[in-house]
Each structure stands twice: as structure tokens, then as C-alpha cells.
Amino acid sequence: MDVVLEKRHVQRAYELYAPIYDLVFDWIFAPGRVAAIRALDLQPTDRVLEVGIGTGLNLPLYPPAVQLTGIDLSQEMLDKAVERVQTLAMPNVTLKVMDAMAMDFADNEFDKSVATYTISAVPDPVAVLREMRRVVKPGGTLVILNHFRSESRVIGRLEDLVAPLCIRLGWKSNLPLAPLLEAVGLEPEHVMKVNLFDGWRLVKCVNRK
């Protein structure tokens, strides 16, 4: 039986993670973060949306003058991001508590959007990606960095087996990539394996509306 990731699982998990998130997750996932922001190919006039910005670990990777909006479901995580914005002196960063499955933004409001280690930590990944498509202009860039279900039969089965435990920790271990993109109507322009043991995938798409 498939175990469903609910919003309460996510909120509870990240309330607990907030004080230690940077210590635990920064260095392990740093190579992927660097690659994801680089994949955005940022230009001075770009308006960028980061979905699931968390404590703001990606902030030092952005150009200081970037027009960046970051959203997250967890106020506790965003409190850390606010401190980081102040430390880095980034005046053009806006942070908002928001449900990524129902964003309060207009259609085509952003040039580019990125979600790092977020898509498997939301109850409805399809809804989040549809929202990202909606708020990004036609021809704009979407970058997704995440762990997806392995294409190896053995490893994929193991990820299925540990899925109930991972749900309790606030993320889904066996989210398949191809059906997700197909459901949203996205085709990957580029897919690259990153991080330890190449266990995560960086996916770059163009928003062809």
C-alpha cells in the first residue's frame, strides 16, 4: 500500500529540522546546489522564484543584486533564511510563507524558478510543478534538483520498502521522475546526476507553454 505524504508530515518534520538543518544538510548536498543555481544561467534582469527555500542555503550562490523571491511552508525555516539575507546584505530578496501547491503569484510573473531538494518533500509534486509552470513565463527556465526513484530495479525496490519510514521524516524516497514530468507536461532539456554516489538528479526544463 502506498503511504501518502501529507502536509502535516512536512510541517512537523521541518519544525524539528530547522535548528540543525544547515549542520546536517549543507555540506552533503552542496555540490548539487551549486550546479542547480549555475543551471539557471542567471541574467541581471531575471526575476527568480525559489520554491522551498528553507533556511536559505542557496542564497550565497546567487548574484547579490538578483531579484529573488523565496517561499517555504515552514516559518521556522524562513526565520533562518531572513537572518542569512541580512548577513549577506541582499536587498532584493523577498521571503514568504506560502504553500507551493497554491501560490499567490500571477501567471508568468517570473523568468526562472528553481526547487532544490523540495519536490519529494511536498504532498503533491505534480501540483507544485504545475504552479511553477504557471508562474514562469513562456520560454522560461525551471530547474529541479531532487532524489528520484532509482532506475535500477534492485535499488528502486529498496526505496519502495523504506518509503513508509521516509514519509515519517517528511519526504518521499521513491518518487519517479519520468511520470512526474509527463503529468506536468515538461520535457527535460538536460538531466545530470549529482552529489554523493550520483544519488540525486538535476533536471533543467524550458517552459514551453
N, C-alpha and C positions, 0 to 999 in steps of 0.2 A: 504494500500500500504506500502510495506517495505521501510524504509528510509535507504539509503546506507551511511555508514561511509567512508568518503574519506580522503586521506592523508592531504588535506588542513585543514580539521576539526581538525585533530590530531595536526598538527604543530601549528595552531593558538591557540588551547586550551593550549598546554603546554608551548608556549611562554608566555602566561598570567599566568600560574600556577607557573612557575619557581621561582619567588621571594617568594611565600608563600607556596609552595608545602610541605616543611618539617613541617611547623607550622600546616597546616591543616590535612595532611595525616599520619604523623608519628605515633602518639600515638593510633589513631583509628585502624590502620592496623598492629601494631607492633606484636601482638601475631601470626598472620599468617606468617609474615616474619620470625620470629624465627623458627616456625615449618617447613617452606619451606627449610631453609638452613640446619636445622637438618636432614631433609629427604634426603638430598644429600649424607649423610654419607661420608663426605669428608675424603680422604686419602692424605698423604703428597705429593704424586707424581701426584695427579689428575690435569688435565687441565680442567678448568671450564669456560663455557660461560654463562654470564647473559644477557638475552635479555630484553631490556627496562630497563636498569639500572638506568635511571633517574638521580636524584641528589645523588645517591649512599647511600641511607638509609640502604641498606643491608650490606654495607662494614664492619661496626664494628662486624658483626656476623660471618665473615669469619676468619679462622686462618690467622695470619699475613703473613705467608710465602706462601699462596695459589697462584697458577698460574692462575690468573683470568683475563679474557677478558670481558669487558662490552661494550655493544653497545646501542645506542639510536638514535632516529631520530632528537632529539632536541639538538642543540648546547648549548642553554641556560641552559638546564637541566644538560648537561655534564660539563659545566663550574663549576657548584656547586659540581659535583662529583670529579672533579680534585682537588678542594680545600680540599675535605674530604680525598682523597687519601694522599695528602701532610700532612695533620694534623695527620692522623693515621700512617704515615710512612710505607706505604705498597709498597715496591719497585717492586713487581712482578704483579702489576695491570696495564693492558693496556686498555685505553678507546678510543673508536672510534665512530664517527658519521657514522651511517650505517642504511640502510633500512633493517629491519628484514625479509622482504619478498623476498629479493635477496641479501644474504650475500656474502661478498668477502672472504670466507674461503674455504679451501679444504675439500673434503669429509673426514669424520672420523677424523677430526682434534682435537676434544675434547672428554674427558672421560664422562663429565656430562654437562647438561645445565639446566638452571632454568629461568622461566619467572614469576615474581610476579606482579599481577595487570596490566598485559600488553596485554594479548590475546584479551580482549574485547575492547582494545583501538588501534587496528590496522584495516585497511580496509579489509584485507583478512586473518583471523585467520588460515585458512587451509594452506595457503602458508607459513605462519610463522612456523607452526608446522612441515610442510614438510621440511623446511630448517633446523629446529632444529634436526630433524631425520637425515638429510643428513650429518650434520657436527659432529654428535655424533657417536662414534664408536659402532659397533655391541655389544650388551650386556651392553651398557652404560645407564645411568640414565637420564630421563627427568622429571623435576618437574614443575608443572603448578599450580599457585595459582591465583584464579580469582573468580569473581562473575559470576555465570551461571544462566540461566533461571530456576526459581523455578519449582520443580516437583509438587507443589500444583497448582491445576487448577486456583484458585482464584488469588493467588499471581502472578502466571505466566501471567495471563491476565492483571493484573495491570502493570507488567513490559513491556508488549507489548504496553500498552497505553502510558506509559511515554517514550517509546523508541525514538520518534522524538526529544523530549527535550534533552535527554541524548546524542543523536548524536551531537547536537549543543555544548555540553560540552566536546565532544571528546571521548566518549565511548559508548558501546552498552549494554543496560540493559537486553536484552532478548536473549543472546547467549546461545543456548542449548549445553550441554556437550556431550551427547552420540553421536549425529550425527557428531559432530566435530571430536571426536576421531575415529569414524568409517571411516570418509572420509580420515583420515591421515594413518589409519592402525595401530592405537595404542590401546592397551588394558590396562586399569588401573590395576596396582598391588595393589594400596591402594588409597582410597578416604576418606578424613576426613573433616568434617565441622569445620570452624574456625571463629574467630573474633566475633564481636557483633551480638547477636541473631543467631549465626551459619549461617550467611548470605553469607559466602564465602566458596569455596571448594578447598582443597589441593589435587592434583592428582599426584600420582607418577607412572611412567611407565618405563618399560625396553625396550630399543630399539632393538626389535627382528627383524633384517633385514633378 
